[in-house]
Amino acid sequence: MKLVSIVVPCYNEEEVLPLFYDEIIKVTNQMKQTHSELEFEFLFIDDGSKDKTLEGFRKLADIDERVRFISFSRNFGKEAGMFAGLKNSKGDYVVVMDADLQHPPSFLPEMYEYVKNGDYDCATTRRVSRKGESKIRSWFARKFYSIMNKISQTEIVDGAQDFRFMTRQMVDAILSMNEYNRFSKGIFSWVGFKVKYMEYENVERAAGTTAWSFWGLFKYSLEGIMAFSTAPLAIASLLGIISCVISFICAIIVVFKTVFFGEDVSGFPTIMCAIFLVGGLQLFCMGILGQYLAKAYLETKSRPIYIARETDEIYRNKKSENKSESVK
């Protein structure tokens, strides 16, 4: 038998959780009919949700023994949720997908076909359109992928999703990168392996609202750039060189005008422009260095990527103990 672990990071997914469970059960039951060797487990990760997502996990665990869950002590972010899911999965194959049905479960049978024969180590989806997103958000997303692929040696496919069907070997390789500042899109590409990209049109959420704001996505993109490229450090050095060249040229022009044309040098405006130019460049470069230093500082702390407050095992044990006490 082959076990497939389906990892689902969740944050405030109370509304969509029943819809997702019904859909994933329907698809996995169909897969078991055509592939009798398959067994499934469903590992839900509660990333410190503020609604009744955890209660939804408990209800699912009551009706389906294959349902497992981990609830964080607070919101650690989706990256921590995916890491926790991969780390605690038991399957020969591991699927990572969202609960909002923007990652259609109907793709799972085809994904398994690509992976099971060993032709590919991972099957994933790639959006060919961004229908439903604002034009500004779509433009920034395309620019991020374009810039990232130019300044990094790790290629990240434009539109590639976290929705992945992976072999255990690839999952173990991902888990070996236990860095605190995680950017999974880059990690998935960095570890290599043979990947099959399946194209599809963007699907809107089945229910609820997204937790990703524009500012959140912007910070996440900066995380990716700093995690997989040192180009910003080179940019800081380049700006320093350009600043020196500009200052040298300006000095030559001032001397030339004074010597050959007898023009007076405007003292205050010239000094203020030079101060603002050089000071701005210095602060900008210091900011870049500070960001990299901050990442290194967080890594040296060796803090856990997540902290679990409750798991399905703890929940089931408590429930069993309560039943025993009630019988007594």
C-alpha positions in Angstrom: 0.0 0.0 0.0 1.1 3.6 -0.7 0.1 6.3 1.7 -0.7 9.8 0.4 -0.5 12.6 3.0 -2.6 15.6 2.0 -1.3 18.7 3.9 -3.7 21.7 4.2 -2.4 24.9 5.9 -5.4 26.9 7.1 -5.9 30.4 8.5 -9.5 31.4 9.2 -11.0 28.8 6.9 -14.1 28.1 8.9 -16.5 28.8 6.0 -14.7 26.8 3.3 -13.5 23.9 5.3 -16.7 21.7 5.0 -16.7 22.4 1.2 -13.1 21.4 0.9 -13.5 18.2 2.9 -16.5 17.1 0.8 -14.6 17.7 -2.4 -11.3 16.1 -1.3 -13.2 13.0 0.0 -15.0 12.7 -3.3 -11.8 12.9 -5.3 -9.8 10.5 -3.1 -12.6 7.9 -3.1 -12.5 8.0 -6.9 -8.7 7.6 -6.9 -9.0 4.5 -4.6 -11.4 2.9 -7.1 -8.9 3.1 -9.9 -5.7 2.7 -7.7 -6.5 0.2 -5.0 -2.9 0.5 -3.6 -3.6 4.0 -2.3 -4.4 5.1 1.2 -4.9 8.7 2.4 -4.4 10.8 5.4 -5.5 14.4 5.8 -3.2 16.6 7.8 -4.8 20.1 8.6 -2.6 22.9 10.0 -4.3 25.6 12.0 -2.1 28.6 11.8 -3.5 30.4 14.9 -6.9 31.0 13.3 -9.2 33.5 15.1 -12.4 31.9 13.9 -13.8 28.3 14.5 -11.3 26.6 12.1 -9.9 24.4 14.9 -13.4 23.3 16.0 -14.0 22.3 12.3 -10.8 20.1 12.5 -12.1 18.5 15.7 -15.5 17.6 14.1 -13.7 16.1 11.1 -11.4 14.1 13.3 -14.6 12.7 15.1 -16.1 11.4 11.9 -12.9 10.4 10.0 -10.0 8.7 11.7 -7.8 9.6 8.8 -8.0 13.3 9.7 -5.1 14.6 11.7 -4.4 18.2 12.7 -1.9 20.5 14.3 -3.0 23.8 15.9 -0.3 26.5 16.4 0.0 28.5 19.6 -0.3 31.7 17.5 -0.1 32.8 13.9 3.3 31.8 12.5 2.5 32.2 8.8 1.8 29.9 5.9 5.5 29.0 5.5 5.5 27.6 9.0 2.2 25.8 8.3 3.6 24.1 5.2 6.8 23.1 7.1 4.8 21.6 9.9 2.7 19.6 7.5 5.6 18.2 5.6 7.5 17.4 8.8 4.6 15.5 10.4 3.3 13.8 7.2 3.7 10.0 7.1 3.0 9.4 3.5 5.0 7.9 0.7 3.7 10.8 -1.3 2.8 14.3 0.1 0.4 16.8 -1.3 0.4 20.5 -0.3 -2.7 22.4 -1.1 -5.0 25.3 0.2 -8.4 24.8 1.6 -10.1 27.5 -0.3 -10.5 25.3 -3.4 -8.3 27.6 -5.5 -6.1 24.5 -5.8 -8.7 22.1 -7.4 -8.6 18.6 -5.9 -9.7 17.3 -9.3 -6.0 17.6 -10.4 -4.9 15.0 -7.9 -5.5 11.9 -10.1 -3.5 13.3 -13.0 -0.7 14.5 -10.6 -0.4 10.9 -9.2 -0.1 9.5 -12.7 2.9 11.7 -13.4 4.6 10.9 -10.2 3.9 7.2 -9.6 6.0 5.8 -12.4 9.1 7.7 -11.4 9.1 9.9 -14.5 8.7 13.0 -12.2 9.4 13.6 -8.5 6.8 16.4 -8.3 3.7 17.4 -10.1 2.5 21.0 -9.6 0.2 23.6 -11.1 1.0 26.8 -12.9 -1.5 29.6 -13.4 -1.7 30.9 -16.9 -4.0 33.7 -16.0 -4.8 35.9 -13.0 -8.5 36.2 -13.5 -10.1 37.7 -10.5 -7.1 39.7 -9.3 -6.6 43.4 -9.6 -4.5 44.6 -12.5 -2.0 46.3 -10.1 -1.5 43.1 -8.1 -1.1 41.0 -11.2 1.5 43.5 -12.6 3.5 43.4 -9.5 3.4 39.6 -9.3 4.7 39.3 -12.9 7.4 41.8 -12.2 8.5 39.9 -9.1 9.0 36.7 -11.0 10.9 38.6 -13.8 13.2 40.3 -11.3 13.7 37.2 -9.2 14.8 35.1 -12.2 17.3 37.8 -13.3 19.0 38.3 -10.0 18.9 34.7 -8.6 20.5 31.5 -9.7 17.3 29.7 -8.6 14.7 29.8 -11.3 11.1 30.3 -10.1 8.5 29.6 -12.7 6.0 32.5 -13.2 2.6 31.5 -11.8 3.9 28.3 -10.1 1.7 27.3 -7.1 2.3 25.7 -3.7 -0.1 23.0 -4.9 2.2 20.1 -5.2 2.2 16.3 -5.3 5.7 15.2 -4.2 7.6 12.0 -3.5 8.9 11.3 -0.1 12.5 11.8 -1.4 11.7 15.3 -2.5 9.9 16.1 0.8 12.9 14.9 2.8 15.2 17.1 0.7 12.9 20.1 1.5 12.9 19.3 5.2 16.7 19.2 5.2 16.6 23.0 4.6 15.4 23.9 8.1 16.1 27.6 7.8 13.9 29.9 9.9 13.3 32.5 7.2 11.5 30.3 4.7 10.5 31.0 1.1 9.0 27.7 -0.2 8.7 28.7 -3.8 12.4 29.2 -3.9 13.1 26.1 -1.8 11.0 23.9 -4.1 13.1 25.1 -7.1 16.4 25.0 -5.2 16.2 21.3 -4.3 15.8 20.4 -7.9 14.2 17.1 -8.9 12.1 16.5 -12.0 8.9 18.7 -11.9 5.9 18.5 -14.1 4.0 21.8 -14.5 0.3 21.6 -15.2 -1.3 24.8 -16.6 -4.7 26.0 -15.5 -6.9 29.1 -15.3 -7.1 30.9 -12.0 -9.9 29.8 -9.7 -11.5 32.1 -7.2 -12.1 31.2 -3.6 -15.1 29.0 -2.9 -15.9 31.0 0.3 -14.4 33.3 2.9 -11.8 36.0 2.2 -8.1 35.8 1.6 -5.6 36.5 4.4 -3.1 37.9 1.9 -3.1 41.7 1.6 -1.1 43.6 -1.0 1.4 44.7 1.7 1.7 41.1 3.0 2.5 39.8 -0.5 5.0 42.7 -1.0 6.9 41.7 2.2 6.7 38.1 1.2 8.4 38.9 -2.2 11.2 40.8 -0.4 11.6 37.7 1.8 12.1 35.6 -1.3 14.6 38.0 -2.9 16.8 38.2 0.2 16.5 34.4 0.7 17.7 33.4 -2.7 19.8 36.3 -4.0 22.6 38.6 -2.9 22.0 41.0 -5.7 20.7 43.8 -3.5 24.1 43.8 -1.7 25.8 44.2 -5.1 23.3 47.0 -5.9 24.4 48.8 -2.8 28.0 48.6 -3.8 27.1 49.8 -7.4 25.2 52.8 -6.0 28.2 53.7 -4.0 30.4 53.7 -7.0 27.9 55.6 -9.1 27.7 58.2 -6.3 31.4 58.7 -6.2 31.6 59.0 -10.0 28.8 61.6 -10.0 30.5 63.6 -7.2 33.8 63.5 -9.1 32.2 64.7 -12.4 30.4 67.5 -10.5 33.6 68.6 -8.9 35.4 68.8 -12.3 32.5 70.8 -13.8 32.6 73.3 -10.9 36.4 73.7 -11.2 36.1 74.1 -15.0 33.4 76.8 -14.8 35.3 78.7 -12.1 38.7 78.6 -13.8 37.6 79.3 -17.4 34.4 81.3 -17.1 34.9 82.9 -13.7 31.5 81.7 -12.4 30.9 81.9 -8.7 30.1 78.6 -7.0 26.7 78.6 -5.4 27.6 77.4 -1.9 24.5 76.5 0.0 22.4 74.8 -2.8 25.4 72.8 -3.9 26.3 71.6 -0.4 22.7 70.7 0.4 22.2 68.7 -2.8 25.4 66.8 -2.2 24.5 66.1 1.4 21.0 64.8 0.5 22.4 62.7 -2.4 25.2 61.1 -0.4 23.1 60.8 2.8 20.2 59.1 0.9 22.5 56.6 -0.8 24.2 55.8 2.5 20.9 55.2 4.3 19.5 53.1 1.4 22.6 50.9 1.4 22.6 50.6 5.1 19.0 49.5 4.9 19.9 46.7 2.5 22.7 45.6 4.8 20.4 45.8 7.8 17.9 43.5 6.2 20.4 40.8 5.5 21.9 41.2 9.0 18.4 40.9 10.5 17.9 37.6 8.6 21.2 36.3 9.8 20.4 37.4 13.4 17.1 35.5 13.4 18.8 32.4 12.0 21.4 32.4 14.8 18.7 32.5 17.4 17.7 29.0 16.3 14.1 29.6 17.3 11.5 26.9 16.4 9.7 27.5 13.1 6.4 26.8 14.9 5.0 25.8 18.3 2.1 23.4 18.5 -0.7 24.0 21.0 -2.9 21.1 20.2 -2.8 18.1 17.9 -5.3 15.4 16.9 -3.5 12.9 19.2 -3.9 15.2 22.2 -7.5 15.9 21.3 -8.4 12.2 20.9 -6.5 11.3 24.2 -8.5 13.9 26.1 -11.7 12.7 24.6 -10.9 9.1 25.5 -10.0 10.1 29.1 -13.3 12.1 29.5 -15.2 9.0 28.3 -13.4 6.8 30.8 -14.1 9.2 33.7 -17.8 9.5 32.7 -18.1 5.6 32.8 -16.5 5.5 36.3 
